[in-house]
């Protein structure tokens, strides 16, 4: 039975029309294997582009900001009124309040001054290391001597380094070849500081391992790991002549993390832990102990990176500080691993 009318009637077209010459089907081939095919639209229409969908006015953020600003203003007004009333008194309360205000002002100025000095010392360490690397690269004996003199001025006054500094002065008179003075300072002076740095890193890593393994709450262990790492960074910087304050320690932490990311050492630490523990040992120890060992090894990695950042000389003759040097000590000090680390017969 034939239809009385055909809905698709013949129509005329030009052979030069783009819709006929270039069909839309081959676009799916250029999208790559596994990529979803892009829908095609008729001629004259475009795919709409959507921007970021806004969430409107964030009233909760405005509320918290306004409440915080109002509380700060209220506390400032109350404190200023209290100080003005207390200082205006002519009795002993007024004199004590005036003295305490002076103490607060002087302490605040000293804290600011200490932070500025800490920034200057950290910058000096970076300049000395850059000058040492430049002198080694250019084989300049004069710049080597200037760099060693800067290191001696930086470490002057340290009673534990007095004999080593005198020995360096005695041997430096006979140095003539480029690079020998740096090697001598690295072997006779920096090696002593590196030994103390290893001791500091090992103690911090062992403390982090034990506290994380026995901590009853996760936030307690996280807070302790953060405080211990910041204290380790400050001690290492002070060992090599930095002695930063709180802001300087925060800046040093950023430099250390940047160094770790640049060298790709976090993944290396994970690989070392997996190779050191082994799958058989991982099945024996508990999850909390595994977290403690990992946090201890990560602390050791941060300490090793801090040594590389704060050390005024690059490693030439002295062996570098590495994470694998502390893994055995961390496992021996971890609670509950005495029986797990012994081989079974």
Secondary structure, 3 states (H helix, E strand, C coil): CCCCCCCCCCCCCCCCCHHHHCCCCCHHHHCCCCCCCCCCCCCCCCCCCCCCCCCCCCHHHHHHHHHHHHHHHHHHHHHHHHHHHHHHCCCHHHHHHHHHHHHHHHHHHHHHHHHHHHHHHHHHHHHHHHHHHHHHHHCCHHHHHHHHHHHHHHCCCCHHHHHHHHHHHHHHCCCCCCCHHHHHHHHHHHHHHHHHHHHHHHHHHHHHHHHHHHCCCHHHHHHHHHHHHHHHHHHHHHHCCCCCCHHHHHHHHHHHHHHHHHHCHHHHHHHHHHHHHHHHHHHHCCHHHHHHHHHHHHHHHHHHHHHHHHCCCCCCCCCCCCCHHHHHHHHHHCCCCCCCCCCCC
